[in-house]
Amino acid sequence: QVHLVESGGGLVQAGGSLRLSCAASGRTSSNYAMGWFRQAPGKEREFVTFITWSGTRTYYADSVKGRFTISRDNAKNTVYLQMNSLKPEDTAVFYCAASSVASTAIRLYNLWGQGTQVTVST
């Protein structure tokens, strides 16, 4: 059984940076796209970014474009989210997820990590 585990969250001041990691364990040799989503208290989970299996195509929500960068290392079965110039409105639980199709649609992701908390203070 495949599991995704996020790490790297924490408390940072506005303008700071964090790098999140998502490690896959189990049978991890098949092709899949990876996405990052986030959910703030009282709000619905929202799309942040995705990357294709090859890493040749990425897509970002307008709210994070230019500040966040997604990457992956298939040899390590790990996807990363580098977050720079963090804002208080970025505060949320961040989740990584896997899908057979690269998409912004939450419904197309069927494997999820447990989430990691990111808190940005003023």
C-alpha positions in Angstrom: 0.0 0.0 0.0 1.4 3.4 -1.0 1.5 6.2 1.6 2.4 9.9 1.2 4.0 11.8 4.1 4.4 15.6 4.2 7.0 17.3 6.3 8.7 20.7 6.6 5.9 22.8 7.9 6.3 25.3 10.7 5.9 28.8 12.0 7.6 31.6 10.0 7.3 35.4 9.8 5.8 37.1 6.8 8.4 37.3 4.0 10.1 34.1 5.1 10.6 30.8 3.4 9.8 27.1 3.9 10.4 24.0 1.9 7.9 21.2 2.2 8.6 17.6 1.3 6.3 14.8 0.4 7.8 11.3 0.5 6.1 8.3 -1.0 6.5 4.8 0.4 5.3 1.4 -0.8 5.0 0.7 -4.6 6.2 3.9 -6.1 7.4 3.0 -9.6 4.3 3.8 -11.6 3.8 7.1 -13.4 1.7 9.7 -11.6 1.3 13.5 -11.4 1.7 15.2 -8.0 -0.2 18.2 -6.6 -0.1 20.4 -3.6 -3.3 21.7 -2.0 -4.0 23.7 1.1 -6.9 24.2 3.5 -7.3 27.1 5.9 -9.6 26.9 8.9 -13.2 27.3 7.9 -12.4 27.2 4.2 -12.5 24.6 1.5 -9.4 22.8 0.3 -7.9 24.7 -2.6 -5.4 23.9 -5.4 -1.9 25.3 -5.2 0.2 23.6 -7.9 0.9 20.4 -9.8 3.8 18.7 -11.6 3.7 16.0 -14.2 5.6 12.7 -13.7 8.4 13.8 -16.0 8.7 17.2 -14.3 8.4 19.0 -17.6 5.1 20.7 -17.0 4.0 22.6 -13.9 1.1 24.9 -13.1 0.4 27.3 -10.3 -2.6 29.0 -8.8 -2.5 32.8 -9.4 -2.2 33.4 -5.6 1.2 31.6 -5.4 2.7 32.1 -8.9 6.2 33.7 -8.7 6.5 32.8 -5.0 6.2 29.0 -4.9 8.1 26.4 -6.9 7.2 22.7 -7.2 9.8 20.0 -8.1 10.2 16.3 -7.8 12.9 13.7 -7.6 11.5 10.4 -8.8 14.6 8.5 -7.8 13.9 9.6 -4.2 10.1 9.2 -4.6 9.8 12.8 -3.3 8.1 16.0 -4.4 9.0 19.4 -3.0 7.3 22.7 -2.5 9.6 25.7 -2.1 7.7 28.6 -0.6 9.2 32.1 -0.6 7.9 35.5 0.3 5.3 33.9 2.5 2.2 35.9 3.5 -0.2 35.5 6.5 -2.9 34.4 4.0 -0.7 31.4 3.1 -1.4 30.0 6.6 -3.1 26.6 6.1 -2.6 22.8 6.3 -0.7 21.8 3.2 -1.4 18.4 1.6 0.3 16.6 -1.2 -1.6 14.2 -3.4 -1.2 11.9 -6.4 -3.2 11.5 -9.5 -3.0 9.5 -12.8 -3.9 12.8 -14.6 -2.3 16.2 -14.1 -5.1 18.5 -13.1 -6.2 21.3 -10.8 -9.3 19.3 -9.8 -9.3 17.9 -6.3 -11.6 15.1 -7.3 -9.0 13.6 -9.6 -6.5 13.0 -6.8 -7.1 9.7 -5.0 -4.0 9.4 -2.8 -3.4 12.0 -0.1 -0.9 12.7 2.6 -1.8 13.6 6.2 -0.9 17.3 5.8 1.6 19.6 7.4 0.8 22.9 9.1 2.2 26.2 7.7 1.7 29.3 9.9 2.8 32.7 8.7 2.9 35.4 11.4 2.9 39.2 11.0 
